[in-house]
Amino acid sequence: MTPVTDLVNAPSGQSAQVNGAQAGPTGQTRTGMTADALRAAVSDHLVYSIARPPAVLRAEHYYRALALAVRDRMQKRWMATTQDWLDLSAKVTCYLSAEFLMGPQLGNNLLNLGIEDAARQALADLGQDLDEILDCEGEPGLGNGGLGRLAACYLDSLATLERPSIGYGIRYEFGIFKQEIAEGWQVEKTDNWLVHGNPWEIDKPDASYLVNWGGHTEQYTDVTGKLRVRWVPQRVLKGVSYDTPVQGYGVNTCNTLTLWSARAVESFALDAFNTGDFYKAVDEEVVSETVSKVLYPNDEPEAGKRLRLLQQYFFVTCSLQDILSIHLQRAQLPLSALPDKWAIQLNDTHPSIAVAELMRLLIDEHQLGWDEAWDLTVRTFGYTNHTLLPEALETWPLRIFGEALPRHLELIYEINERFLTEVRARFPDDEERVGRMSLIGEEGGKSVRMAHLATVGSHAVNGVAALHSELLKSSVLKDFYELWPERFGNVTNGVTPRRFLALSNPGLRGLLDESIGPGWLTDLVRLRGLESFVDDPAFRARWREVKRANKSRLAEYVHSTTGIELDPTWMFDVQVKRIHEYKRQHLMVLHIVALYHRLKTNPGLVIPPRAFLFGGKAAPGYTMAKRIIKMITAVGATVNNDPDVNRYMKVVFLPNFNVKNAHLVYPAANLSEQISTAGKEASGTGNMKFMINGALTIGTLDGANVEIRQEAGAENFFLFGLTEDQVEAVKAEGYRPQSFVERDPELAAVLELLAGGTFTHGDSEVLRPVVDNLIHHDPFLVLADYRSYVDRQAEVSRVWLDDDVWSRMSIRNTARSGKFSSDRAIREYCDEIWGVGPMSVDL
């Protein structure tokens, strides 16, 4: 290993000349892209940034030094990108999202910059292994699941497609929680993801904005004699900007993710400190910083509701103030050009308050008239709806909302009055419709309907899968669609092939590059070229070898994490996603228990061996979801330790599922479980990640499953269950889940095993609530779909026994997954909704 001091003091003649700049340590180490330049840069950072002598250096120090060296190489691209769209007044997308589940950044940035091999050689020269260094990186705790991961994929695609963009969100000090499993139960631990710092972000304390909260409003007359309103807040805090570069693949474009951290306006009260009141001296700082402490605080208590509302308003107002500052001061454009310069997308209902806040800024701060301000607002905003579930369509109790945001409530009343006048004009004598469409809900106490506000205040509203968008128009937002059909559209979600295939599945990446060329990374439709290899026995064998290696890699991780040993020759049957009743993890458990029951009652039975893998978090206050986790782990413990059964089955619950371990899970799956109740899943993106990695899907016609089946071909998809129309019909007829138990002896036996304590050491109370809920309520029709599901699983087993048939189906799934690239989705947003064109960055 070359001593760091030797590298730092190397003669200038050892420097490498890269792109016209000295890449050696005594020259310019910031921009060189060769292995020599990277080695010098890492050595430089170890001394001048990490400040550790060679004798005490550890892998995590090399990680941080390499991360800083890579960030250096992004900086010039980052500055050039921002300057270009300012100079050229290019239109910019601003993506407002409460979550950005970015995942580890080092590997992704090495890939996008095209310097993976150079980094590997540079680290080897320093006596380090790149894979070990990559493993040192933690998971940024900025999101929970699909919503945040979609936002991250979209930022990747925006940069890769060279479309100017800024992502705006919150810099949560603590993520949602770190999940541990103790005695089979989920335990939530603090996700202190920033404990070792974050080398990718740059704090910009000069980019800070004041955030008002509470108080009252008062009227006054301005200098022109017009009546105006000012907001007199009870409390003021500020948001400070932390910017992260987002590098596109194979291009110079490097866009920005701006996250806001809450601070006190004056963090230290010196007078209180000097009088001995030490707690009061820092009280304002503690209270203010609470705002950006944790992702999704429990909103069951009123204090939690207030905090979540404050979080949403906090990042929205900081973001809008930043946009207006760039627009007016740096770009020096008039407010009338706002919709021509900016396309602001609301990622679900969390940022919906932006509609009222932009109106406040335009009217109160910039003195625009109502009609002009409203025209600019509607033309600037777009709204993506991500759910059909009522509980996810946020509403805020009127009292809490009015106390927290008094000026916004006034504005929402005015928006609502003008909007309902339009509704009455279009649909006279239909007051029921007026009540349904009002921004103020009356049921269960008055509340502000945030999805309605986003819909009224946006020029474009879209769902995220073909079925979901149609259901929006026919159910949740039906009245709005009938009023403004031209505003509604669909953009089916997508995932980035850079992270979820090239980075996480290097074996398959190599096979694809060799067989169809590397162009698929930015044009996923080129995967269709794989179809010509389907009938090639040698190619199918190599395909299986790649999958086997991925399964071995996951099996090693499972063993190190849970102690459970898995055989990579078995089928890996996987369901990883947020734990929720509508996603029906418990339906998969019923199938496992059915197989267990068959093996125990028929000792001579032989079934194709399977490893069932689960992963996902339950919301801390969601008791039923947490009991489903307990059901999985209890069944798993029994199955895994029963020699009559564990020759054919193993059950694993993988704790703390996140982007980092997802890199291992998606490439290793043989079967992807997408078994939500039809009509409940907006889209799903995990289903797409499994598909592009060659997993076959068993699923209902729900969300993007519909389009996945269309693309893959019905013969390459294991379909089961009721359709959305059939689900509604069953409910309308008066669904009685007990009737399905009465006519299905195996189902009755399965439920009795669960309720009777077979998997809980004789304790019949632990799983009883889950079983009782299924038998007496079953809101997501698990029992109605049970027989169709287990029968289809029998066919899965039959197909699995034929390697060549399964391999053909697997290859075709990957080959036909091109539609589900986030590049395609972003291109549709840019071209059809935002009007944001490409802008090449020249260094």
N, C-alpha and C positions, 0 to 999 in steps of 0.2 A: 504494500500500500504506500503510495507517495505521500509524504507528510504534507499537511496543508500549508505549513510555512514555506516549504520548498516551492509549492505552486504559486503562492502569493508573491514570492520573490523571484520567480522565474524571469530570465532575461527576456527583453522585448522581442528578441528574435524568435522565441518559441510561440509567439502569438499567431493566431490564424487570421487571415484576411477573409472576411465574409461580407458580401454585398457592399464592398467599399469601406467597411469599418473595421478597425482593429478589434479582434475577438479575444486577444490574450489579456492576461491580468494587468499588465502595465499599459494596455491600450484601452479600447472600448469593449467591456465585457457585457454590455447590455443587450446587444442585438444579434450576435453571431448565432448561427443555427447548426454549426457542426458539433461533433462530439468534443473536439478540443476546446471550442468556445464555451460549451456548456460546462465542461469540467472546470475551466478557469472561473466561470461565473459562480458555480457552486462553491468552489474554494474561496472565492472572494466573499461570498455571503456568510460562509462559516466563520470568517474572521470579523467582518465589519457589520454584519447584521445579527448573527447568532452569538458571537462573542464567546466562543468556547474553545479552549486549547485542545489540540489533537488528542490528548490523553483521555479526555472525558467525553468525546463525541459518541453519540448513540444514533441509532437509525432515525429517531424522530428529529434529530438535528439536521440530518441529511435531507429528510423530507422537507423541512421548512426552508432550507437553503435552496433546494431544487425548485420548490414552489415559487420562491421569490425570483429565482433566475428565469423561470417560465413567465411569471407575471411581467418581468422586465421586457421580455420579447413581445408581450401583448401591448405594452404601454404606447409605443409609437403608433401602432395600428389603431388603438383606442382614441388617442388624441386626434389622429388624422380623420378618423370616422366622424367624430363629433364636429370637428372644424368644417369638414366638407358639407355636412347637411345644414350647418349654420350659414356658410358662405353661399350655398346654392339655394337656400330656403326650401330644401326638400321637405316633403310631407313626412311626418314622423308618427309612428304608432306608439301610444302609451298604454301599457297593459297593466291595469289596476287589479291586484289580486291579494287576498289575505294570506295566501300561501305561495311559496316558491320552494318546492322540494328539489333542490338543485342536485343533491347527491355529491359524492367526492369529486373534486374538480381537477386534480393533477392529471390523472390518466386521460380525462376527456380533453383537456387543453393540449396535452402532448399529441393526441390523435389529431385534433383540429389544426394544429400548427404543422403537422407532418414531421415531428422530431422524436417519435418514439424510439427508433433505433439509435439515434444520436444520444438520447438521454440514457439509454441502456448501456451504451458503450462508455459514456462519460462516468456513470456510476461504477461500472466495472473497473475502470481505470483508478477509481478511488477506493477500490476494494469493497464495493457495496453491490447488492442485488436490487435491481429496480422493483421487482415484485414485492420484496420486503419493504422497500421504501413506500410504495403505493399503499401497502397495508397499514401504514402508520396514520393515514389520513382518517379523520373522524367524519361523522355524518352531520352536515349543517342542519340544525333543528328548526327548519323554516316551513315545515308543512306536515300534513298528516297522511294524505293518500293521493288518490287520483287527481283531484283538483289541483293540488300543488305541483304534482309531477307533470301534469299537462302544461301548466304555465312554464315550467322549466324546459320542456320539449319545445314549446313554441318560441322561447327566447333563442334556443339553439338554431331553430329553423329560420327565424328572422335574420339572424346574423349570417347563416350559410347562404340564404337567398339574397343577401346584400340589401335588405330592407331596413331603413333606419328605424330604431326602436329604443324605448326605455321601458323597463319593467319597474313598477312601483309597488312596494309592500312594506312590511314591518320587520325590523331586525330584532326578532325575539331573542332575549337573552337566554331563555330556556325553551326547548322544544315542547311538544305536547306532553310527552313523558317517555322515559325509557322503560320498556316492558320486561319484567322478569316473571318467571313462573315459580311459585312456591307452593308445594303440596297440591299442584294441579291448578291453582288459582292465579289469575293475573294479579301482579303487584306493580303499582306505578312508582317509579323512581324518578328523581329529578334528572332531566336531560341537560346537563351542564356542558353543552357542546362548545362553548366559548372558553372553557377553562384554560386551554393552551393557546388561545388567540386564533385569529383567522388570517392567514397570510394573503388571501385573495382580495380582501377588501381594503379600501382606502377611506379613512374618515375625513370628512370635509366640514369642519366646524363652522366655516364661513358660510356654508349652505345650510342655514337653519331658518325656521319659520315659527312664528308664534301661533299657538293653538288656544282659542278661547273655550270656556266650558262653564255652563250654568249661568246664573245671573238673570238679567231682564233686558228688555228693549225699551227704547224711548224714541219719540219722534222729535224732529227738529226741522228747521227750514234752512236750506243751503243758501249760498250767496246769490243764486239766481232766483230765489224765491220758491223753489220747489220743496215739497214736503218729503223728507227723507227719514230713514230709520237707522239708528245706531244700536249696536249690541254692547251692553255693559256687562262684561262677564264677571262671575264670582271668582274665577280662578283662571290663571294663564300659565301654560307650560310651553315648551318649545320642542320641535323635532329637529334632530341633527342628522345630516345625510351621511350614509356609508355606501360608497359606490364599489361595485364589483364588475370587472370587464367580462363580457360574454363574447368569446371568440368564435367566428364562423369557421366551418370546415373548408380548408383549401382556398380561402379568400383573405383579403386584408381587412375586411369589415370586422370591427370589434365593437359591439353595442354595449349598453349599460344596464345593469340592475341597480336601482337606487332603493335602499332600505332605510327606514326612518327609526331612529332611536329617541326615546323620550327623555328630556332633561328638564330640570327646574330652570326658570328664567334667571333666578339668583340662587345658586345651589348652597350657599353657606351664609347663615345669618350671624355676622360677627358680633353684633350687639348682644344677641342671646348668649353666644359663647362666652363673651366677656363678663356677663352677669352670672355665669355658672349654669345656665340652662343648656347643657350640652346636647340633649335630645332635640330640643326645639331648633338648635343651630343647623341641624341637617334634616329637619322634618320635611321641608318643602322638596328637597332632593329625593328623599325616599318615596314620598307620595307621587311625585311626578314620574319617577322611573318605573313605578309599578305598571304604567300603561303598556310598556313594551317588554315586560318581564316574561310572559308565558303565552304560548299559542293556545287559544280556545280555553279561557278560564271557565270553570263550571258556571253555567248561567241559570242554575236552578234557584239560588237565592237572589234577592233583588240586587245585592251588591255586585254579584256576578254579571247580571244583565247590564248594569250601569257601566261596568268595566268593559264589557264586549262592545257596547255602543261607543264608548269613548275610544277604544282601539280603532274601530272602523272609521270614526270621524277623524281621528288623529292622522292616520296615514293618508286619508283622502284629501284633507285640507292641505297638508304639507305637499302632497303631490301636485295638486292644482295650483297652489301658490308658486311652486317651482316651475311648472309649465308656463304660467303667465309671466314669471320673471324672465325666463329664457325668451319667450315670445316678444315681450315689450322692450327688454333692456339689451339682451345679447343679439337677438335677431332684428330688433328695432322694426317690428311690424305692427300695424294697427290691429286693434281688437277685432275689427270687421273681418280680418283674414284668419281668425282662429280656426274655423273648420277647414280652411284650405291648407293650414300648416300642421294641424294635429288631428289624429283620430284616436279617441280615448275609448278603450274597450273595458267594460265592467265584467270581470270574470265572476259570474254568479251574483247573488244578491248582496254579498258582504260590502261591496263598495257603492251600493245604490245611493247612499246619502250624497254622493258626488253630484247628483242632479240638483239638489237643493243648494249645495255648497257653491257650485259654479254660479248659480243664479245670485246667491248672496254676494259673491266676489264681484260679479259684473255690475249688480245694481247698487250695492252699498259702498263698495270700495272704489269702483271705477265709474260710477254715476251714469250707467246706461239706463235707458228706458226699458220697461218690461218687455214689450214686443220684440225689440232688437235682442235683448238678452236671452229671451226664450228661443228665438230663432237660432242664435249661435249655439245654445246649449244642445238643442235637439239635433242639429246638424253635426255636432262634434262627437256625441256619445253613441256607442253601440252597446248592446246588452246580450250576453250569452247566458242562457238559462241552463243549469246543469242538473236539474232534479224535477221529479214529479211528486215527491213526497211533501206533504203539507208542512211537516215540522222543519223542513229545510228552506221553505219560502218565508224568510224572516218577517216577523211583525214585532213592533215595539209598543208596549203599553203607553197610551197617550200621556199619562201623568209623568212617567219616567222620561219619555222623549221630550216633553215640554219643559220639564225642569232642567234637563241637560242641554238642550238645544232650542231655546225659546225663539230665536230668530228663524230657525229652519222650520219650526212648526208653523209660524206665520206664513212663510213662503209656501209650504206644502198646502196649507188651507187655500191660498190664492191659486196655486197650480190646480188644485182639485176643483175649485169653483169654476174656473175657466174651462177645465177639461169636461166636467159634467154638463156644462152648457152645450158643449159640442156633442156629447152623447145624446142629450135630450133632443137636440136639433135633428140628429140622424135617426133616433129611435123614439119618437114622441109617444107619450102615454105608456112608457115601459119603465116604471119606477123600480121594479125588481131588478132589471138590468143595471140601472143607475146605482142601486145599492151594491150589486156584485162588483161593479167596476170602480167604485169610489176608492180613493187612496186611504180613506179612513174606514177601517172595519168596525162593525158594531157588535159582532158576535163575541160573547164572553167578555164584555167590556171593550171600550173603544181602544183602537190600536192603529198604528201607522203601518200600512202594507208596503213593504220595501220592494217587492217584486213588481207591484203596480207602479210605484214611482219610477223604477228603472225602465219599465215598458213605455210609460207615457213620455219620459224624458229622453228617449233614444230614437234615432231615425231607422235603426235596424235591430231586429230581435231574432236570435237564432237558437235552435236546439243543436244537439251535438251528435245525433245519429238520425237516420231517416225516420225510423219509427218514433223516436222521442220527439222530433220536430212535428210530426203529424199529430201525436198525442197532445202536444202543447196547444196546437191549433184547435183540437177537438175537445179539450177538457180544461186544463189549468188556465190557459189564456184565451179561451174560445171567444169570449166577448170582445177582447181587444183585436183578435184576428178578424172578426166580422166588421169591426170599425176600420181597421187599417190593414187589409190583407197584403198590401205592398211592402209593409215593413218586415214581414216574416219570411224567414228562410232557414236553410239547414247548412251546417258545416260539420260533417262527420269528423270526430276527433282523430288524431293520429299520434304516433310516437316516433322519436328520432331513431333512425337506424344506426347513427353513430354510437350512441351510448348502448342501446339495447340489442345490438348485434355485433358491430365491429369491436367495441370495447369489451363487452361482457362475454363474447363468444369468439375468441381469436381463432379457434380451430375451424369453425364454420366460415369465418371471414377468409381465411387462407384458401379454403376449398372453393369458395365463391369467386375470389379473385382469379384463381387458376382456371376455373371452368368458364366463367362468363365475363371476366375482366372486372377491374375495380370501379367502373362507372356506376354500379348499383348504389354506392354510398350516397350519391346525390340524385339518383334517379331510380327509386326503388322498383319501378315498373320493369326495369331490366331483369329483375329476378325471374321474369317469365322465361328467360333463356334456359333456366334449369329444366324446363319441361322436356327438352331434347335429351336429357340424361336419365330420365325416369326409367327407361327400359335397359339401361346399361348396368349389368350385374356388378361390375367393378366399382362403378360410381356409387351404387347403393351400398356396397360393402364399406366404402370410405365414409359415406354418410353415417352409417351406423357406428363406425369407429369414432367419429367426432362426438356423436351423442354419448357413446359409452365413456369417453374421456371426461366429458362434462358431468356425467352422473358420478363418476369416481371422485371428481373434485368436490361436488356437493356432498357426497357421502362422507368424505373426510371432514368437512365442515360440520355436518350433522353430528358426527361422532364426537368431535372436539367440543361441541356446544351442548349436546344433550346426553351423550354417552350411548346413544342408540346406534347399532351397527346396521348399515343397509348394504344390500347386495346390488351392485350396479347392473347386473343382468336382469333384475326384476323390472317390471313396469313402474315408473314413477308417476303417480296419479296425484296431481297438485291443485290445491286451492289456496291462493294467497291474496288477501284483500282485507279491507276493514271488516271487522266482525259485526254483522247486523242480521237481524231476522230475515229481511227481504233477500239478502244474498244467500241464505239458506245453507250455511255450513252444517246445520243439524240434519239436513237431508242427506248429505254425504256420510254423516255419522250413522244414520239409519241403514245405509247400504253396508257399511263396515260391520255393524252389528248383525245384519242379516247373513253376511258371509260367515261371521263367527258362529252364529246359530247353526248354520248348515254344517259347518265343519265339526261342531261338537255333537250334533245329533246323528251325523253320518261319518263315522271315523274313516271309512274307506274313500271318502270324497277327495278328489284332487282338483285344485283350481290353479290357473296361472298365477304365479306369485306377484304380489303388488306391494309397493311401499306407498302408503297414503301420507301426504305431507300437507300440513296446514300452516298458515302464518297470517298474522294480522292483529290489530289492536282493537279492543272494545273501549268505547268512551267510558271514563271513570264512573259516571253516573248511570250507565246503561246496565242494569242488573241482569236482565235476560241474556244480553250478549256475553257478559262475564260468566254466566252459568253455562253457556254453550262452550266456552273455552274449557271450563271444568269438565264438561261432558267429553270433549275431545281427548283431554289428557287422561281422564279416568278410563275411558275405553282403551286408549293407547297403552296404559300401564298394564291392563289385564291381558290384552292381545299380545303385547311384546314379551310377556313373561310366561305365556302358556305354550308349552312345547307341542301341543296338539295343533296349535294355530300358527305359531310364529314361523313355521316352515313355509307358510304361504302368505302371511300378512305381517306388516309392521305399520305402526301409526306414529307419526312424528308431529309434534307442534313446535315449530321453529320460533323461538322467542324474538321479540323486537325486530320484526320484519321491516326492512328499510331498503333504500336504494342500493346500499353497499352489498348486502347479502342477496338482494334481488339479482345482482350480476351472476350469482351462482345458481339461482333457482330457475330463472326462465330458460337458460340454455339446456338445463338437465331434464326438463319435464317431457314426458311422453304423452300424457293426457292432461288437458287443461279443463278444469271444472268451472263452467260459466252457467250456473244453475239457478239464477235469481228468478223470482216470480215474473212471468211475462207482464210487461207494462210498468215495471218498477225501476229498472236500471236505465239511466239516461243513455249511457253509451258503454262505459267500460273501456279501459285502455290496457289493463292487464291481459285481456283476451287477445289484443293485438300483439303484445310483446311475446306471448306464448306462440302465436301463429307464425311470426317471422322467424322464430327459432325452431320451427319444425314440429311443434306439438300439435296433436289432434285435439279437437274440441268436442266435449259433450256439453250440450247446452239447450236452453229454451230459445224461443224466438223473442228475445228481449234485447233492447239496446242495440249495440253494433253487432251482436250475434247474427242478426238478420242479414246484414251486409257481408259479414265474414262468411256465412254459409253460401251466399250468392256468389262470392268471389271464389271460394275454395271448391264449390260444387257440392250439391247435396250428398253425393256419394262419399265425400271426404269429411263429413261432419256428422256427429252422432246426435241427432235431434230427438228430443223427448218433450213431453209435457203439454199443458194447455197453452193455447194462444192467448193474447191479450183480450180478444173478444170473448173467448170461452171463459176466461177468468171472471170477467164482468158478468157474464151470464150465470155462472155458478153462484156468484155472490147474490145476484138479483133473485135467484130462485130460493135463497135461504140455505146457505152452505152449512152442512152438518158433518163435521169431520169424523165424528164417531161412526157414521155409516160406512166409511172406508175401512175402518178398523174391523167392523162387524163382518164384512165380506172378504177380508184378506187375513187368513190365519197366520201367515208369516209376519205381517205387519203387527198383528196383535201380540205375537210372541216377542218381537223386537222391542216393542214398547214396554212389555212386562219385564224383560231383562233389564231395561234401563231404569224403570221405576222401582224394581224389586231389590236393588242393591247389589246385583251381580258385579257391577264395575266399581262399586264404592264400599267394598268390605262389609256388605250387609246393611249399610246405612241407606234406608229407602227414602230419606228426605232430601238428600243432596240434589238429585236430578228430577225429583218429583215435580217441581215447578215448571220445568221445560216440557215434561211429558203431559202434564195437566193442561198446559197452554195449547199444546198440539191437539189434544183430544177434544177440548171444550171450546177453543177459540180458533186457533190456527189461522191467524190473519193473512198469512202469505201462502196458504194452500199447499203446505208441505205434504200432507197426507193425500191430497187429491192427486199429486204428481208422483207419489212414491212408486206405484207399480210400474208406471211408464218408465221411470228412471232406472229402477233395478233391472227391468227387462232389457233396457238399452245397454246397461252395463254388462249384461251377459253377452251381448253382441260384441262389445268392446273386447272382452276377453277372448272371444273366438277369433276376431281379427288379429289380435296381438300374437296369437300362436303362429301366424304366418309372417315371417320376417320380411319377405319380399312385398307382400301386400301392404303391410304397415309402412314399410320404407317408401313405397310409391306414394301412399297417401301423405306421408310426412313431407316428402320433397314437394309435392303439389301444394301443400299448405304454405310452405315458404315461397314457392314460385309465384303464388297468386296473392301474396300479401302486399303488393305494391301500393294499393289504394290507401293503406293504413299508415303511410308515412306522414309525419307532422309537416314535412315540406309541402305535400299536397294540400293539407288543411290550411297552412299559412298562406299559400299562394291564392287559395280561394278567398280567405279573409281580405288579403291585400287587394286583390283584383275586383272583388264583388262588393265588399262592404267598406273598406277603409280608403281605397284609392291611393295606396302607398306603393310607389314604383321602386324598382331596383336602383341602387346608386353605387357604382363601383368606386372603391377607394384606391387611389394611386399613391404609393409611398415615394 
